[in-house]
Amino acid sequence: MIKIIHTGDKTFEETFFRIKRRGKLFDNELWALVHGIVEDVAKRGDEALFAYTEKFDGVSLNAQTVEASSGEIEAALGRVSKDDLRALKLAAERISTMSCLRSTCDADTGSDMFVTR
């Protein structure tokens, strides 16, 4: 059975770091590869993102095709269950909160991350 941990638990930090340390899947060679990709994206921006998207995902994008239209977004939202949408919104809120904790941000950060039905 999966153990659920809560951030308010007294042992949360210890449990979280124990989970984080187990099963190290990444070796130094992989980290070097990832670092190279991140550096390339930092230097070349969207051009690099488009190249890596084609290389790894087999999808060819450019500045005109990278953004989904409002119709595509609405169609995709129509295929997401209410439970999944609720879970995605919760995840977005938590990510926004963690981002705010690590940097300076205003209270509205992330408030419009998802289109609602």
Secondary structure as a PSIPRED ss2 file (coil, helix, strand):
# PSIPRED VFORMAT (PSIPRED V4.0)

   1 M C   1.000  0.000  0.000
   2 I C   1.000  0.000  0.000
   3 K C   1.000  0.000  0.000
   4 I C   1.000  0.000  0.000
   5 I C   1.000  0.000  0.000
   6 H C   1.000  0.000  0.000
   7 T C   1.000  0.000  0.000
   8 G C   1.000  0.000  0.000
   9 D C   1.000  0.000  0.000
  10 K C   1.000  0.000  0.000
  11 T C   1.000  0.000  0.000
  12 F H   0.000  1.000  0.000
  13 E H   0.000  1.000  0.000
  14 E H   0.000  1.000  0.000
  15 T H   0.000  1.000  0.000
  16 F H   0.000  1.000  0.000
  17 F H   0.000  1.000  0.000
  18 R H   0.000  1.000  0.000
  19 I H   0.000  1.000  0.000
  20 K H   0.000  1.000  0.000
  21 R H   0.000  1.000  0.000
  22 R C   1.000  0.000  0.000
  23 G C   1.000  0.000  0.000
  24 K C   1.000  0.000  0.000
  25 L C   1.000  0.000  0.000
  26 F C   1.000  0.000  0.000
  27 D C   1.000  0.000  0.000
  28 N H   0.000  1.000  0.000
  29 E H   0.000  1.000  0.000
  30 L H   0.000  1.000  0.000
  31 W H   0.000  1.000  0.000
  32 A H   0.000  1.000  0.000
  33 L H   0.000  1.000  0.000
  34 V H   0.000  1.000  0.000
  35 H H   0.000  1.000  0.000
  36 G H   0.000  1.000  0.000
  37 I H   0.000  1.000  0.000
  38 V H   0.000  1.000  0.000
  39 E H   0.000  1.000  0.000
  40 D H   0.000  1.000  0.000
  41 V H   0.000  1.000  0.000
  42 A H   0.000  1.000  0.000
  43 K H   0.000  1.000  0.000
  44 R H   0.000  1.000  0.000
  45 G C   1.000  0.000  0.000
  46 D H   0.000  1.000  0.000
  47 E H   0.000  1.000  0.000
  48 A H   0.000  1.000  0.000
  49 L H   0.000  1.000  0.000
  50 F H   0.000  1.000  0.000
  51 A H   0.000  1.000  0.000
  52 Y H   0.000  1.000  0.000
  53 T H   0.000  1.000  0.000
  54 E H   0.000  1.000  0.000
  55 K H   0.000  1.000  0.000
  56 F H   0.000  1.000  0.000
  57 D H   0.000  1.000  0.000
  58 G C   1.000  0.000  0.000
  59 V C   1.000  0.000  0.000
  60 S C   1.000  0.000  0.000
  61 L C   1.000  0.000  0.000
  62 N C   1.000  0.000  0.000
  63 A C   1.000  0.000  0.000
  64 Q C   1.000  0.000  0.000
  65 T C   1.000  0.000  0.000
  66 V C   1.000  0.000  0.000
  67 E C   1.000  0.000  0.000
  68 A C   1.000  0.000  0.000
  69 S C   1.000  0.000  0.000
  70 S H   0.000  1.000  0.000
  71 G H   0.000  1.000  0.000
  72 E H   0.000  1.000  0.000
  73 I H   0.000  1.000  0.000
  74 E H   0.000  1.000  0.000
  75 A H   0.000  1.000  0.000
  76 A H   0.000  1.000  0.000
  77 L H   0.000  1.000  0.000
  78 G H   0.000  1.000  0.000
  79 R C   1.000  0.000  0.000
  80 V C   1.000  0.000  0.000
  81 S C   1.000  0.000  0.000
  82 K H   0.000  1.000  0.000
  83 D H   0.000  1.000  0.000
  84 D H   0.000  1.000  0.000
  85 L H   0.000  1.000  0.000
  86 R H   0.000  1.000  0.000
  87 A H   0.000  1.000  0.000
  88 L H   0.000  1.000  0.000
  89 K H   0.000  1.000  0.000
  90 L H   0.000  1.000  0.000
  91 A H   0.000  1.000  0.000
  92 A H   0.000  1.000  0.000
  93 E H   0.000  1.000  0.000
  94 R H   0.000  1.000  0.000
  95 I H   0.000  1.000  0.000
  96 S H   0.000  1.000  0.000
  97 T H   0.000  1.000  0.000
  98 M H   0.000  1.000  0.000
  99 S H   0.000  1.000  0.000
 100 C H   0.000  1.000  0.000
 101 L H   0.000  1.000  0.000
 102 R H   0.000  1.000  0.000
 103 S C   1.000  0.000  0.000
 104 T C   1.000  0.000  0.000
 105 C C   1.000  0.000  0.000
 106 D C   1.000  0.000  0.000
 107 A C   1.000  0.000  0.000
 108 D C   1.000  0.000  0.000
 109 T C   1.000  0.000  0.000
 110 G C   1.000  0.000  0.000
 111 S C   1.000  0.000  0.000
 112 D C   1.000  0.000  0.000
 113 M C   1.000  0.000  0.000
 114 F C   1.000  0.000  0.000
 115 V C   1.000  0.000  0.000
 116 T C   1.000  0.000  0.000
 117 R C   1.000  0.000  0.000
